Each structure stands twice: as structure tokens, then as C-alpha cells.
Amino acid sequence: MFTLMSFVFFTALVAVISYIKTRKDNLNTENGYFLAGRSLPWYVIAGSLFLTNISAEQLTGLNANAFANGANVMAWETTSALTLIILAFVFLPRYLKSGITTVPQFLELRYGKRMRVVSSAIFIYAIVIGFLPFVLYAGAITLGKLFNVSQLFGTSDYATTWIMVILIGVIGGIYAVFGGLKAVAVSDTVNGIGLLLAGMLVPAIGLYQLGSGSIGDGFSILLADAPQRMDAVGLTDSANVPWHGLISGVIIINLFYWCTNQAIVQRAFAAKNLAEGQKGVLAAGALKIIGVVMLVLPGIIAWHMFQRGMIDIPFKVVDGVTTNILNSDMSYPILVREVLPTWLTGFFGAALFGAVLSSFNSGVNSLSTIISLDIYKQLIRPDATDAQTVRIGRLFGIATIIICIIIAPFIATSDSLYTLMRTIMAVINVPIFAVILMGVLSKRAPAIAGYIGLVFGMVFFYTAHFVFHDDLGFIKLHWLNLVGLNLVLMLLIMTVVRYIKPLDKPYVQKDAQMVNVTPWKHGKLAGWVLVFAFILLYAAFSPLGLTSPTGSIFKVILVTAVGLGFMYVIYKVYKKLTISEK
């Protein structure tokens, strides 16, 4: 009873706070509904970015990958801090200066109106097929296991998944469709605080139980019993994220996700000024470094507890047949249910429920924005009023919710929830990012370069990965290496087109003067602190540090210093390239 009461209380508290903060806002204007009146402070941006990203598909999926593969999967989290630095200093100043509401609108300014329509269609595919159904499914299985919904209602796991998917979809849709971006962002911030607190308790209590009453002894077990599972670098051939894949794939995918993904950057578009936007983005980067503790460590703890018979992980069921493969997607919710005391389960469930709603309603809100402003107002009714545009956004939001509810339960047949989501998205995310990057790096790249690059990138990755299974005939690549190869080939092709048929005059970005674009004075210092934390973390959890008997503090410090120097050289090269491009 207390579990249910704490769940209801925290969920209701978030709803009340969101209502109070948004009740006086005018949601009948495009600026008010889609961009929160360009009024978001840094802490709301940071909280919304963090919680939009951290949902059940992250908590469940990434911890499941850690359960199966070890700490090297933390690359998805840690490299986010680096790419958020790029957002803060490379992309966000250009976005806010342009006064845009959507990423396709930015592409229109750089390449023309057709590119806006094409990219809008791609973003719609990405959100409806590659993002929202995964959020619903991961939230359904996590919350279903956490609260033992199957036993409560006497339903099968499959039926329970449908029940939870519908529940999450309907409630999440209410925030997104009727509350606009500000309601989403405010609820994100409150839920983010709750999830951070509750999420950190899971590994703490898990280590305490693993160490028989000592967190320190529990952590020692992780390093002593299977130190290779704490190796973050991915030096072995069997690593889920090998070191070369981190550089050639993970960072590139995260560059798209954090710098050009509408569902993410829309929060930064709503900043009251550039300084507040940069503060929020860099604060979110710090949260991503800290987030490893709640997004990767629990999976490793669950593996050790399973090996010691402290928890039971079921085998995967496919088409009603039980396989001999452990269902790693269940490792995190089962760990939470086993280690958290009953009185905390309701609070954690409410925080997790809020995280699921956050990601889902953020995606729905972003999709509504793209359909309303980039499709409806551009192609169908250019003279539409703000009220008509907002109404269309709400209608399509409702339609999106229904479609995603139908799709979500069928994800259960995949081998790895998180990897499947990333590979589906890789078909479109790298091509979109490459086109935007080319537009930023080159002032003379024509629209035709973008079209050719976009088509080549999508066709190449889909064919190479899904048809030929990463085998190019003369070499077989890891799918993350294929991501990097795709980006390089696209940039080369677009560069050739740029020199064959350059723009007559270099593109000059105009200042829309929507917000103040003065940078945050402490921004660069904050950025370098994040780089330092990133390199230090990898040096510590490598054979040079904690995961090897031959590791030492001296080696960790040396590698961190060399890494900082390398990153500084990259920064200087980028500055030189952007200054020299005419």
C-alpha cells in the first residue's frame, strides 16, 4: 500500500508543479506552444535534456548491455559529454542566431526549401520508427517487472506489455499534446531530480548487498572477480563497443543525437539567451558523466549477483519458446525490485515513470513541431494562423501516439533492445548529421552536395549493414566502424561536389535577433573540465588504472595529460578550418 501511495504522490506532485508553472502561458501561439516562449533558464534546459535522454530504454537497455558485455558500453554515456560541448560552442550559437524552431528550418536556411521538406520526412521516420516505440516498450517491461503487474492482474508478460504501453502512451500524450514544450520541460526537471536520487540508490544498495554489508567490499568484488568487465576502453575483440568503434561510431552517432536531433535540441532552442543555453547544455554534459553510475554500474552488479545466485534472471522467450539465452533486458528491473526496500520502490517507480513520460512526450512534442511548421505550414497551408498550426500539431501528436502504441510490443523479438534502436537510427542519423556538418564547415557547399550526400549515406549504410551484414567483400567491419566509414565517404563526396560546383557567393548567416547570442563567459573553462573528467574516467577504468594489477596513479595522470593535449590539438585544427573556409 505504501509503495502505491508513494508512486501516486510523486507522480501527482510533478503534474501539479507542471500545471502551476504553465497555467498562465499562452499555448495558442507557435512560440508559446513549441518553444515555451523562448524563456527556459539553464537548469530547466539541463534537466529536460538529461531526462529526455535518460528513460527506461536507457536504464533498461544500457544496463542490459552492461550485464551482457561489461563497462565498455558506457561509451554511449560518456561521449555524450563531449558531443554536448560541440553543441554548446559549434551548433547552438548558429541555431539561436538563426532564430529557428526546428532543425529542418536550419537546413532550409543553408540549403533551400526542398531540403527542409526532405529532412522533415527523415526526422518523422526517426521519431516514429526509431525512437518512440522503444521508449514505450522499455518503459512497459521495466515498470511491469518493477511492480509485478503480471501477478497483480493475472496476465501474461505479453498482455502486461500491452497494458503498460497503452498506459504510458496515453498519460505521456496528455503532457505533450495539451501542455506544450514548457509543460514537458518543467515536468522533466522535477522528474530528473527524483530519478537522479533514486537511480543512484540502486547501485549503492546493490554494492552494499553484494559486499555483505559494505559498499567498498562490493566494489572490490567487481574489480577482483571479473576485472575485465570493468574495463571501459574495449580493448578485446569481443567488446560490445571496441575502442575503435568508440571513435569511429559512438561519438558520431552521439553528435547527431545531441547536436542535430530535433527531440533533443528543441529544449536548447527555447533558451532565453545563448549564455543560458550553454550553461544548460554543459550542465547536462556533467550529468551524463555522473550518469554512468546509474546507467552502467547496476548492470555489472546484476551480473555478479546472478553469478552468486543472489538474483534470478529469466531466459528469453521467442514465439512462445524458451531459449537458452539470458534475457538481459530484465536484469535491471529485477535488480531494482530485489535490492530496493519496499518503501522506496514506489518513489523509484514514480521517478522512472516520469522519465519514460519525459522521453515519450518530448518525442511527441518534437514530431508535432516538425509536422506543424515544416510540413503543414510549408506545403499545405502557408497562411495558417498560430492557433490553426497548434491545433494541427495536437492532432498529429494524438495520431503518433496511437501508431507507436501499436508498434511498441513487437520489439520484444529483438536480441538487444538498445543495439537494435541504435542500428535503426544509424540509417538516417549519420547522413543528416553529415549534411548539417558540411553546411557548418563550408560556406560554399551547394544544396546538390547535401542531396547527393544524404541519398548516398542512407543507401550505403542500409545496404552494407542490413543486406551484407557489415561484410564489404574485402573486409568485414564492426557496425560502428561502418558508421565512421559512412561519414567519411559522405564528407568526401560532398567536398568533391563543393569544388566542382561551389556557390557563387559564400553563405552568410543572418542574425534573426530573437535572443541575445553573447556566449557564457565561463563556458570554455566548463567545457575543458568536462574533457578532463572524460579522459580521467577512461584512464582510471583501463589496464593502466583500476582494472589491472600493473595499473598506477602515475599512468592514469600521464594518459589524462596526453589526452587533454590531443583534444586541444583537435580544437585548434577545427578553429583553423572554420576560419580559412571562404
C-alpha positions in Angstrom: 0.0 0.0 0.0 2.8 2.4 0.9 4.5 1.6 -2.4 1.4 2.6 -4.3 0.9 5.7 -2.2 4.4 7.0 -2.8 4.1 6.3 -6.5 0.8 8.2 -6.8 2.1 11.1 -4.6 5.3 11.8 -6.5 3.5 11.4 -9.9 0.7 13.8 -8.8 3.3 16.3 -7.4 5.0 16.5 -10.8 1.7 17.1 -12.5 0.7 19.8 -10.1 4.0 21.6 -10.4 3.9 21.5 -14.2 0.3 22.9 -14.1 1.2 25.8 -11.8 4.3 26.7 -13.9 2.4 26.7 -17.2 -1.2 27.7 -16.4 -0.6 31.4 -17.3 1.3 30.6 -20.6 -0.3 31.3 -23.9 -0.3 27.9 -25.7 -2.1 29.1 -28.8 0.9 30.7 -30.4 3.7 28.8 -32.2 6.4 30.4 -30.0 4.5 29.6 -26.8 3.5 26.0 -27.6 6.5 24.8 -29.5 9.3 26.8 -27.8 8.0 27.7 -24.4 8.1 31.4 -25.3 11.9 31.2 -25.6 12.1 31.6 -21.8 13.8 28.4 -20.4 16.6 29.0 -17.8 19.7 26.9 -17.8 18.6 24.5 -15.1 15.4 23.6 -16.8 17.3 23.0 -20.1 19.8 20.8 -18.3 17.1 18.8 -16.5 15.0 18.4 -19.6 18.0 17.3 -21.8 19.0 14.8 -19.1 15.6 13.3 -18.6 14.6 13.3 -22.3 17.6 11.1 -22.8 17.5 9.1 -19.6 14.5 6.9 -19.8 13.6 3.3 -19.5 15.2 2.4 -22.8 18.5 3.9 -21.4 18.2 2.5 -17.9 17.0 -0.9 -19.0 18.8 -1.1 -22.4 22.2 0.2 -21.4 22.3 -1.7 -18.1 21.3 -4.8 -20.1 24.2 -4.2 -22.4 26.5 -3.8 -19.3 25.1 -7.0 -17.9 25.9 -8.9 -21.1 29.1 -7.1 -22.1 30.6 -5.1 -19.2 31.6 -1.5 -18.7 32.8 -0.7 -22.3 29.2 0.1 -23.2 29.4 3.3 -21.1 30.8 4.9 -24.2 27.3 5.8 -25.2 27.0 7.9 -22.0 30.5 9.3 -21.6 30.9 10.5 -25.2 27.6 12.4 -24.8 29.5 14.9 -22.6 32.0 15.6 -25.5 29.2 16.0 -28.1 27.3 18.3 -25.7 30.4 20.5 -25.7 30.2 20.6 -29.5 26.5 21.5 -29.3 27.3 24.4 -26.9 30.0 26.0 -28.9 29.6 25.0 -32.5 25.9 24.3 -33.3 23.9 26.2 -30.6 25.3 29.7 -31.4 24.3 29.2 -35.0 20.9 27.8 -34.1 20.0 30.6 -31.8 21.4 33.3 -34.1 19.1 31.9 -36.9 16.0 32.1 -34.6 14.8 28.7 -35.8 12.3 26.4 -34.3 13.3 23.1 -36.0 16.4 21.6 -37.4 14.9 21.2 -40.9 14.3 25.0 -40.8 18.1 25.5 -40.3 18.7 23.2 -43.3 16.3 25.4 -45.3 18.3 28.5 -44.5 21.5 26.8 -45.5 20.4 24.6 -48.5 17.0 25.7 -49.6 13.3 24.9 -49.0 13.4 21.4 -50.6 16.0 20.2 -48.0 13.7 21.3 -45.3 10.9 19.1 -46.6 13.2 16.1 -47.2 14.8 16.3 -43.8 11.5 16.7 -42.1 10.3 13.4 -43.6 13.5 11.8 -42.3 13.1 13.1 -38.8 9.5 11.9 -38.7 10.7 8.4 -39.6 13.4 8.6 -37.0 11.0 9.6 -34.2 8.1 7.3 -35.1 10.1 4.2 -36.0 13.4 4.5 -34.3 12.6 6.3 -31.0 9.1 6.4 -29.6 8.2 2.7 -29.8 11.4 1.8 -28.0 10.7 4.3 -25.2 7.2 2.7 -24.8 8.4 -0.9 -24.8 11.3 -0.4 -22.5 9.1 1.6 -20.1 6.5 -1.1 -20.2 8.7 -4.1 -19.4 10.7 -2.1 -16.7 7.6 -0.8 -14.8 5.8 -4.1 -15.4 8.5 -6.1 -13.7 9.1 -3.5 -11.0 5.5 -3.6 -9.8 4.8 -7.3 -10.7 1.9 -6.2 -12.8 1.5 -9.7 -14.3 0.9 -11.2 -10.9 -1.3 -8.3 -9.8 -3.7 -8.7 -12.8 -3.0 -12.4 -13.5 -1.9 -11.6 -17.1 0.9 -13.0 -19.2 4.0 -11.0 -19.8 2.9 -10.2 -23.3 -0.5 -8.9 -22.2 1.1 -6.9 -19.4 3.4 -5.3 -22.0 0.3 -4.1 -24.0 -1.4 -2.8 -20.8 1.7 -0.8 -19.8 2.4 0.5 -23.3 -1.2 1.9 -23.6 -1.0 3.4 -20.1 2.3 5.2 -20.7 1.3 6.3 -24.2 -2.0 7.9 -23.1 -0.6 9.7 -20.0 2.6 10.8 -21.8 0.5 12.1 -24.6 -1.5 14.3 -22.3 1.6 16.3 -21.3 2.9 16.6 -24.9 -0.4 17.3 -26.7 -2.1 19.6 -24.3 0.8 21.1 -22.3 3.3 22.1 -25.0 7.1 22.2 -24.6 7.1 24.1 -21.3 5.0 21.6 -19.5 7.3 18.9 -20.9 10.4 20.7 -19.8 9.2 21.6 -16.3 8.0 18.0 -15.6 11.4 16.8 -16.9 13.3 18.9 -14.4 11.3 17.7 -11.4 11.3 14.1 -12.5 15.0 14.4 -13.3 15.8 15.3 -9.7 13.8 12.3 -8.5 15.3 9.9 -11.0 18.9 11.0 -10.2 18.3 10.4 -6.4 16.5 7.1 -6.9 18.8 5.9 -9.7 21.9 6.5 -7.6 20.4 4.4 -4.7 20.2 1.3 -6.9 24.0 0.8 -7.4 24.7 1.9 -3.8 22.4 -0.6 -2.2 23.3 -3.2 -4.8 27.0 -2.9 -3.9 26.1 -2.9 -0.2 24.3 -6.3 -0.6 27.0 -7.7 -2.9 29.6 -6.8 -0.3 27.6 -8.3 2.5 27.1 -5.0 4.3 29.9 -3.0 2.8 29.8 -0.8 -0.4 33.6 -0.8 -0.5 33.8 -4.6 -0.4 31.1 -4.8 -3.1 33.1 -2.6 -5.4 36.2 -4.7 -4.6 34.4 -7.7 -5.8 33.7 -6.0 -9.2 37.4 -5.4 -9.6 38.7 -8.7 -8.2 36.3 -11.4 -9.5 36.0 -10.2 -13.1 38.1 -7.1 -13.7 37.7 -7.3 -17.5 34.1 -6.5 -17.1 35.1 -3.1 -15.5 37.4 -2.3 -18.5 35.8 0.7 -20.2 38.2 1.0 -23.1 37.1 -2.1 -25.0 40.5 -3.5 -26.0 39.3 -7.1 -26.6 37.9 -8.4 -29.9 34.7 -9.4 -28.2 34.0 -5.9 -26.7 30.5 -4.7 -27.5 31.9 -1.2 -28.1 35.6 -1.7 -29.1 37.9 1.3 -28.7 38.0 1.9 -32.5 34.2 1.7 -32.6 34.0 4.4 -29.9 36.0 6.8 -32.1 34.5 5.9 -35.5 30.9 5.2 -34.4 29.7 6.1 -31.0 30.9 9.7 -31.0 29.5 10.2 -34.5 26.1 8.8 -33.6 26.1 10.9 -30.4 27.0 14.0 -32.4 23.8 13.5 -34.4 21.8 12.7 -31.3 22.9 15.7 -29.2 23.6 18.3 -31.8 21.0 17.8 -34.6 18.2 15.6 -33.2 15.0 17.7 -33.0 13.7 15.8 -30.0 16.8 16.9 -28.0 17.9 20.3 -29.3 14.4 21.8 -29.2 15.0 22.4 -25.5 18.1 24.4 -26.3 16.2 26.3 -28.9 13.9 27.5 -26.1 16.7 29.1 -24.1 16.2 32.7 -23.0 19.7 33.5 -24.4 22.8 31.8 -25.6 24.6 32.1 -22.3 21.7 30.3 -20.5 21.6 27.7 -23.3 25.3 27.0 -23.0 25.1 26.7 -19.2 22.2 24.2 -19.5 23.9 22.1 -22.2 27.2 21.9 -20.4 25.4 21.0 -17.1 23.7 18.2 -19.0 27.1 17.1 -20.1 28.2 16.8 -16.4 25.1 14.8 -15.6 26.0 12.4 -18.4 29.4 11.7 -16.9 27.8 11.2 -13.5 25.0 9.1 -15.1 27.4 6.2 -15.7 26.9 5.2 -12.1 23.2 4.6 -12.6 23.2 3.5 -16.3 26.1 1.1 -16.5 27.2 0.1 -13.0 23.9 -1.6 -12.0 24.1 -4.0 -15.0 27.6 -5.1 -13.9 26.4 -5.5 -10.3 23.4 -7.6 -11.5 25.8 -9.9 -13.4 27.9 -10.5 -10.3 24.7 -11.1 -8.1 23.4 -13.5 -10.8 26.7 -15.4 -10.8 26.5 -15.7 -7.0 22.8 -16.9 -7.1 21.6 -13.7 -5.3 19.1 -12.8 -8.1 17.5 -14.9 -10.8 17.4 -13.7 -14.5 14.9 -15.5 -16.8 15.7 -16.9 -20.2 14.5 -15.1 -23.3 11.2 -16.4 -24.8 10.8 -16.1 -28.6 7.5 -17.1 -30.2 6.4 -18.9 -27.0 9.6 -21.0 -26.9 12.1 -20.6 -24.0 15.6 -20.2 -25.4 19.0 -20.7 -23.6 19.8 -17.0 -23.8 19.5 -14.9 -20.7 17.0 -12.1 -21.0 19.5 -9.3 -20.1 16.7 -6.7 -20.7 15.2 -8.0 -17.5 18.4 -7.6 -15.4 17.9 -4.0 -14.3 14.2 -4.1 -13.3 14.8 -7.4 -11.4 17.8 -5.9 -9.7 15.8 -2.8 -8.7 13.0 -5.0 -7.3 15.4 -7.1 -5.3 17.6 -4.5 -3.8 15.4 -1.6 -3.1 13.3 -1.7 0.1 9.6 -1.7 -0.4 9.1 1.8 0.9 11.5 3.1 -1.9 10.1 1.1 -4.7 7.1 3.4 -5.2 9.3 6.5 -5.3 11.7 4.9 -7.8 8.8 3.7 -9.9 7.3 7.2 -10.0 10.6 8.7 -11.0 11.1 6.1 -13.6 7.6 6.5 -14.8 8.3 10.3 -15.1 11.5 9.5 -17.1 9.6 7.3 -19.5 6.9 10.0 -19.9 9.6 12.6 -20.4 11.3 10.8 -23.4 7.9 9.9 -24.9 6.2 13.3 -24.6 9.4 15.0 -25.7 9.4 12.9 -28.9 5.7 13.5 -29.5 6.1 17.3 -29.0 9.1 17.4 -31.4 7.2 15.4 -34.0 4.2 17.8 -33.7 6.6 20.7 -34.1 8.1 19.3 -37.3 4.7 18.3 -38.8 3.1 21.6 -38.0 5.8 24.0 -39.0 7.8 22.1 -41.6 5.1 20.2 -43.4 1.6 21.7 -42.7 2.7 25.4 -42.8 5.2 25.0 -45.6 3.4 22.7 -48.0 -0.3 22.6 -47.2 -1.4 25.9 -45.7 1.3 28.6 -45.6 -1.3 31.2 -44.4 -2.4 29.2 -41.4 -2.7 31.1 -38.1 -0.9 30.2 -35.0 -4.0 28.7 -33.5 -4.6 26.5 -36.6 -0.9 25.4 -36.6 -1.0 24.5 -33.0 -4.3 22.5 -33.5 -2.7 20.5 -36.3 0.3 19.8 -34.1 -2.0 18.4 -31.4 -4.0 16.2 -33.9 -0.9 14.7 -35.3 0.5 14.2 -31.8 -2.5 12.1 -31.0 -2.1 10.1 -34.2 1.5 9.5 -33.5 0.7 8.1 -30.0 -1.7 5.6 -31.5 0.8 4.4 -34.1 3.6 4.0 -31.6 1.3 2.1 -29.1 0.6 -0.4 -31.9 4.3 -0.8 -32.9 5.9 -1.0 -29.4 5.0 -4.5 -28.2 6.5 -6.1 -31.3 10.0 -5.0 -30.3 10.1 -8.0 -27.9 11.5 -10.3 -30.5 14.8 -8.3 -30.8 18.1 -9.7 -29.4 19.2 -6.4 -27.9 16.8 -3.6 -27.3 19.5 -0.9 -27.2 21.6 -2.1 -30.1 18.5 -2.5 -32.3 17.4 1.0 -31.6 20.9 2.4 -32.4 21.3 0.5 -35.7 17.8 1.5 -37.0 18.7 5.2 -36.2 22.1 4.9 -37.8 20.4 4.6 -41.2 19.4 8.2 -41.1 21.3 9.9 -38.2 24.8 10.0 -39.7 23.6 11.2 -43.1 21.6 14.0 -41.5 24.5 15.0 -39.3 27.0 14.9 -42.2 24.8 17.3 -44.3 24.4 19.7 -41.4 28.2 19.5 -40.6 29.1 20.2 -44.2 26.9 23.3 -44.0 28.7 24.5 -40.9 32.2 23.7 -42.1 31.8 25.0 -45.7 30.3 28.3 -46.7 30.3 27.4 -50.4 28.8 23.9 -50.3 25.7 23.9 -52.6 22.4 22.2 -52.0 23.1 19.5 -54.5 26.0 18.3 -52.3 23.6 17.8 -49.5 21.1 15.8 -51.6 23.8 13.6 -53.1 25.4 13.0 -49.7 22.1 12.3 -48.0 21.0 9.7 -50.5 24.4 8.0 -50.7 24.7 7.9 -46.9 21.3 6.2 -46.2 21.6 3.7 -49.1 25.2 2.8 -48.3 24.6 2.1 -44.6 21.4 0.3 -45.1 22.9 -1.9 -47.8 26.2 -2.6 -46.0 24.7 -3.3 -42.6 21.2 -4.8 -43.2 21.8 -6.6 -46.5 25.5 -7.5 -46.5 25.8 -7.7 -42.7 28.9 -5.4 -42.5 30.8 -7.5 -45.0 32.2 -5.4 -47.8 33.7 -8.3 -49.6 37.3 -7.4 -49.0 36.8 -6.7 -45.3 34.2 -7.3 -42.6 33.7 -4.3 -40.3 32.1 -3.8 -36.9 28.9 -1.9 -37.5 30.3 1.1 -35.5 33.3 1.2 -37.9 30.8 1.2 -40.7 29.2 4.4 -39.2 32.6 6.2 -39.3 33.3 5.0 -42.9 29.9 6.2 -44.0 30.6 9.7 -42.5 34.0 9.9 -44.2 32.7 8.8 -47.6 29.8 11.3 -47.4 32.0 14.2 -46.5 34.4 13.3 -49.3 31.6 13.1 -51.9 30.1 16.4 -50.7 33.5 18.1 -50.7 34.1 17.0 -54.3 30.7 18.4 -55.3 31.5 21.6 -53.4 34.7 22.1 -55.5 33.1 21.1 -58.8 30.0 23.3 -58.3 30.5 25.8 -55.5 28.1 28.5 -54.5 28.7 31.8 -56.4 28.8 33.6 -53.1 29.7 32.2 -49.7 26.7 31.5 -47.4 26.4 34.3 -44.7 24.2 33.5 -41.7 21.8 36.3 -40.8 21.1 37.3 -37.2 17.3 36.9 -36.6 17.8 38.8 -33.2 15.3 36.5 -31.4 17.6 36.2 -28.4 20.9 37.6 -27.1 23.7 35.5 -28.5 26.5 36.6 -26.2 28.4 33.5 -25.1 28.7 32.4 -21.5 32.0 33.8 -20.1 32.9 30.7 -18.2 31.8 28.3 -21.0 35.2 27.3 -22.3 36.5 26.5 -18.8 33.4 24.4 -18.1 34.0 22.6 -21.4 37.6 21.7 -20.6 36.6 20.4 -17.2 34.2 18.0 -18.9 37.0 16.9 -21.3 39.3 16.3 -18.3 36.6 14.3 -16.5 36.0 12.1 -19.6 39.7 11.3 -20.1 40.3 10.7 -16.4 37.4 8.2 -16.2 38.6 6.2 -19.1 42.2 6.2 -17.9 41.1 5.0 -14.4 38.9 2.1 -15.8 41.5 0.7 -18.1 44.5 -1.6 -17.8 46.5 1.5 -16.9 44.3 2.0 -13.8 41.9 0.0 -11.6 41.3 -3.0 -13.9 44.9 -4.2 -13.9 47.4 -5.2 -11.2 50.1 -3.2 -13.1 48.0 0.0 -13.2 49.0 3.1 -11.2 48.0 6.6 -10.4 51.0 7.9 -12.4 49.9 6.1 -15.5 46.4 7.5 -15.2 47.7 11.0 -14.8 50.1 10.7 -17.7 47.4 9.4 -20.1 45.0 12.1 -18.9 47.6 14.8 -19.7 48.3 13.3 -23.2 44.6 13.0 -23.9 44.0 16.7 -23.0 46.8 17.7 -25.3 45.4 15.7 -28.1 41.9 17.2 -27.7 43.5 20.7 -27.6 45.2 20.0 -31.0 41.8 18.9 -32.5 40.2 22.1 -31.2 42.9 24.2 -32.8 42.6 22.3 -36.2 38.8 22.9 -36.1 39.3 26.6 -35.5 41.8 26.9 -38.3 39.4 25.1 -40.8 36.4 27.3 -39.9 38.5 30.5 -40.2 40.1 29.6 -43.5 36.9 28.5 -45.3 35.7 31.3 -47.5 
